[in-house]
């Protein structure tokens, strides 16, 4: 059983910061070719340099390139795939790691958070998954590819344990996470006959942008999270990245439609209404 992703090409969204950035750097360090996609061009430039067409050495043999654009736009999604194929000729892995967290007022009819979160966290990734899957199917028609063991492509969605929690203050985010989990299962069944595996990772608290900012404003949040997590700490982005690598590798070749939980056991204890960061 191999967990190698060396030589494979991955598109990773939300890759300018946080967990997405951690996944991108980890994949490149493992020898994968990585196209980092994000709407935040300034942050992409800060992380990877000014020239998106030039490979950024990961320090371990992999290549990193980046693409800036709003992935809620259909044309942008098509351009992202084209840029990836121009750079690396194929795409083997898609990681939909772009996600937004917004608070929700459940009693405010004018609150647009649910609509925004469904578009950002579910629909944009779904449209990209559909487009990339069609490319993976065409790649799989190659006789040589058909002789390979395991999946011919993998799609991994970054979800949240909020999808199975009751969180009135994060109602929109919880609903979007649950919708993403169901989209993962449905797409897994639809693509199974094409040897494309689709899974998701439901994360708990990860030490990245949104949570770091929340802990700076309210230091007591760290204590609350650690007290409610059986393993007693907050995850690092690298721990999520390693799980994503597993799902992208041949070692997970017989897994599809699965929601893998990485939360230190927190979802086993979360009380109704407790905030999730």
C-alpha positions in Angstrom: 0.0 0.0 0.0 1.4 3.4 -1.1 0.6 6.8 0.2 2.8 8.5 -2.4 1.5 11.4 -4.5 4.9 12.0 -6.2 4.5 13.1 -9.9 0.8 13.6 -9.6 -0.8 17.0 -10.4 -3.2 18.6 -8.0 -5.4 21.7 -8.0 -5.8 23.1 -4.5 -8.3 25.9 -3.9 -8.2 28.3 -1.0 -4.4 27.9 -1.2 -3.3 31.4 -0.3 -3.5 30.9 3.4 -4.6 28.6 6.2 -5.3 25.0 5.7 -5.3 25.3 1.9 -1.8 26.8 2.0 -0.7 24.0 4.3 -2.0 21.3 2.0 -0.4 23.0 -1.1 3.1 23.2 0.5 2.8 19.6 1.9 1.8 18.2 -1.5 4.7 20.0 -3.2 7.1 18.7 -0.5 5.8 15.2 -1.3 6.8 15.6 -5.0 3.4 16.6 -6.5 2.9 19.3 -9.0 0.5 21.9 -7.5 -1.6 24.6 -8.9 -2.6 26.9 -6.0 -5.9 28.8 -6.6 -7.3 31.6 -4.6 -9.2 34.9 -5.0 -6.6 36.7 -2.8 -3.9 37.6 -5.4 -1.9 39.7 -2.9 -1.6 36.8 -0.5 -0.6 34.4 -3.3 2.1 36.8 -4.4 3.3 37.1 -0.8 3.5 33.3 -0.5 4.8 32.4 -3.9 6.3 35.4 -5.6 5.2 37.8 -8.4 5.3 35.5 -11.4 2.4 32.9 -11.4 3.9 31.2 -14.5 7.1 30.4 -12.9 7.6 27.2 -10.8 8.2 28.0 -7.1 10.6 25.4 -5.8 9.0 23.7 -2.8 12.4 22.7 -1.4 11.7 19.0 -1.9 11.4 18.5 -5.7 7.8 19.5 -6.2 6.5 22.4 -8.2 4.1 25.1 -7.2 2.3 27.6 -9.4 -0.6 29.8 -8.6 -3.8 31.1 -10.2 -5.8 34.1 -8.9 -9.5 34.5 -9.5 -13.0 34.3 -8.2 -13.9 30.6 -8.4 -17.6 31.5 -8.0 -17.4 32.6 -11.7 -17.8 29.8 -14.2 -15.2 31.4 -16.7 -12.6 31.6 -13.9 -13.1 27.9 -13.2 -12.5 27.0 -16.8 -9.4 29.3 -16.9 -8.0 27.6 -13.8 -8.3 24.2 -15.4 -6.8 25.5 -18.7 -3.8 27.0 -16.7 -3.2 23.7 -14.9 -3.2 21.7 -18.2 -0.9 24.2 -19.8 1.5 23.9 -16.9 1.3 20.2 -16.2 -0.7 18.5 -19.1 -3.0 16.7 -16.7 -4.9 16.8 -13.4 -5.0 13.9 -11.0 -6.2 15.4 -7.8 -8.6 18.2 -6.9 -8.7 19.5 -3.3 -11.6 21.9 -2.7 -10.1 23.6 0.4 -11.6 27.1 -0.2 -14.3 27.8 2.5 -15.7 30.8 4.2 -17.1 31.1 7.8 -19.8 33.6 8.5 -22.1 34.1 11.5 -25.8 33.9 11.0 -28.8 35.5 12.6 -31.4 32.7 12.3 -34.3 35.2 12.8 -33.2 37.9 10.3 -35.0 37.4 7.0 -32.5 39.8 5.3 -29.4 37.8 6.4 -27.7 36.6 3.3 -25.1 34.5 5.0 -26.7 31.1 4.0 -26.9 32.1 0.4 -23.3 33.4 0.3 -22.0 30.3 2.1 -23.8 27.9 -0.2 -22.3 29.6 -3.2 -18.8 29.9 -1.8 -18.5 26.6 0.1 -20.6 24.3 -2.0 -21.5 25.5 -5.5 -18.2 26.8 -6.6 -16.4 23.6 -5.6 -19.2 21.5 -7.1 -18.9 23.3 -10.5 -15.1 22.9 -10.4 -15.4 19.2 -9.5 -17.8 18.6 -12.4 -15.4 20.3 -14.8 -12.3 18.5 -13.5 -14.1 15.2 -13.4 -14.8 15.5 -17.1 -11.1 16.0 -17.7 -10.2 13.0 -15.5 -12.7 10.9 -17.5 -11.0 11.8 -20.8 -7.6 11.1 -19.3 -8.9 7.7 -18.2 -9.8 6.8 -21.8 -6.1 6.4 -22.5 -5.3 2.6 -22.7 -2.2 3.0 -20.5 -4.3 4.8 -17.9 -6.9 2.0 -17.9 -4.1 -0.4 -16.9 -3.2 1.5 -13.8 -4.3 0.1 -10.4 -6.5 2.2 -8.2 -8.5 5.4 -9.0 -7.8 7.5 -12.1 -8.6 10.6 -10.2 -9.5 11.8 -6.7 -11.6 14.7 -5.5 -11.4 15.8 -1.8 -13.6 18.4 -0.2 -12.8 20.3 3.0 -15.8 20.2 5.2 -16.5 20.8 8.9 -17.8 19.0 11.9 -20.3 21.9 11.9 -22.3 19.8 9.4 -23.4 17.5 12.1 -23.7 20.0 15.0 -26.6 22.3 16.0 -25.1 25.8 15.9 -27.6 28.6 15.7 -25.0 31.3 15.5 -23.3 29.5 12.6 -26.5 28.2 11.0 -25.4 29.1 7.4 -22.0 27.5 7.8 -23.5 24.3 9.4 -26.1 24.0 6.6 -23.4 24.6 3.9 -21.1 22.0 5.5 -23.9 19.4 5.6 -24.8 20.1 2.0 -21.1 19.7 1.0 -21.1 16.3 2.8 -24.1 15.1 0.8 -22.7 16.5 -2.4 -19.5 14.4 -1.7 -21.6 11.3 -1.3 -23.7 11.9 -4.4 -20.7 12.8 -6.6 -18.8 9.7 -5.3 -21.6 7.4 -6.6 -21.9 9.3 -9.9 -18.2 9.0 -10.6 -17.4 5.6 -9.2 -17.9 3.9 -12.6 -15.2 6.2 -14.0 -12.7 5.2 -11.3 -12.8 8.7 -9.7 -12.9 8.7 -5.9 -14.7 11.5 -4.0 -14.2 12.0 -0.3 -14.3 14.8 2.3 -12.6 15.7 5.5 -14.7 17.2 8.3 -12.3 19.3 10.4 -12.7 20.6 13.9 -10.5 23.4 15.2 -7.4 24.1 13.1 -4.8 26.7 13.9 -5.2 28.9 10.9 -6.5 32.3 9.9 -10.1 32.5 11.1 -9.4 30.8 14.5 -6.1 32.6 15.1 -7.9 35.9 14.7 -10.8 34.8 16.9 -8.3 33.7 19.6 -6.5 37.1 19.4 -9.7 38.9 20.0 -11.0 36.4 22.7 -8.1 34.5 24.3 -10.5 32.4 26.3 -11.6 30.7 23.1 -8.4 28.5 23.1 -9.2 27.3 26.6 -12.8 26.5 25.7 -11.7 24.5 22.6 -9.0 22.6 24.3 -11.3 21.8 27.2 -13.9 20.4 24.8 -11.4 18.4 22.8 -10.5 14.9 24.2 -6.9 15.2 22.8 -6.6 18.5 24.5 -5.3 20.7 21.7 -5.9 22.5 18.4 -4.9 20.8 15.2 -2.1 22.1 12.9 -2.8 22.6 9.2 -0.1 20.0 8.5 -2.2 17.3 10.2 -5.1 18.0 7.9 -2.7 18.0 4.9 -1.4 14.5 5.8 -5.0 13.2 5.9 -5.7 14.8 2.5 -2.6 13.1 1.1 -3.9 9.8 2.3 -7.2 10.3 0.6 -5.4 11.4 -2.6 -3.1 8.3 -2.6 -3.4 4.7 -3.7 -3.7 3.8 0.0 -7.3 5.1 -0.1 -8.1 3.5 -3.4 -11.1 1.6 -2.1 -12.6 4.6 -0.2 -15.2 6.8 -1.8 -18.1 8.8 -0.5 -16.5 8.9 3.0 -16.5 11.9 5.4 -13.2 11.5 7.4 -13.4 13.4 10.7 -10.3 15.1 12.0 -11.2 16.9 15.2 -9.3 15.4 18.1 -12.5 13.7 19.3 -14.3 17.1 19.7 -17.5 16.1 17.8 -18.0 13.3 20.3 -18.5 15.8 23.1 -19.8 19.0 21.5 -22.9 20.3 23.1 -25.8 21.8 21.2 -25.2 25.4 20.4 -21.5 25.4 21.3 -19.5 27.5 18.8 -17.2 25.7 16.3 -14.1 27.5 15.0 
